[in-house]
Amino acid sequence: MTTTVYALKENKQEQRRIRKMKKLRNQGLSYGAISDELNRLRYKTKTGKNWTAMTVKRIIDADTNLS
C-alpha cells in the first residue's frame, strides 16, 4: 500500500485578500461591509462567486484559529 502525501501550496493572491479582510475588520468594519468592499473591488471567491458576510466571517475565523 502506498501513501500519498499532499502539501498545501501558498496562494499569494488569497493571502493578500485575507490580510485585507483582517485589516478592514480591525478597522471596525462589519463582515457585511467587508464583503461589500471586496465585491466593489470585483474580487471573487475561489469558486468565482461574490463575497457574502458569512464567507468573510468563516475565512477570518479560520485564519485566526490557525494563527
SULFENNOR-V661151 format. One record per backbone hydrogen bond with DSSP energy under -0.5 kcal/mol. CO is the residue of the C=O (numbers start at 1). NH is the residue of the N-H. E is the energy in kcal/mol with one decimal. If there is no record, write none. Layout:
CO|NH|E  CO|NH|E
//
This chain:
4|6|-0.5  10|12|-0.7  11|15|-2.5  12|16|-2.2  13|17|-1.9  14|18|-2.2  15|19|-2.3  16|20|-2.2  17|21|-2.6  18|22|-2.6  19|23|-2.5  20|24|-2.7  21|25|-2.4  22|26|-2.5  23|27|-1.2  24|29|-2.1  25|28|-1.6  30|34|-2.2  31|35|-2.4  32|36|-2.3  33|37|-2.1  34|38|-2.5  35|39|-2.3  36|40|-2.4  37|41|-2.1  38|43|-2.7  39|42|-1.3  45|48|-2.1  49|45|-2.6  52|56|-2.2  53|57|-2.5  54|58|-2.5  55|59|-2.2  56|60|-2.6  57|61|-2.9  58|62|-2.5  59|63|-2.5  60|64|-2.4  61|65|-2.2  62|66|-1.2  63|67|-1.1
//
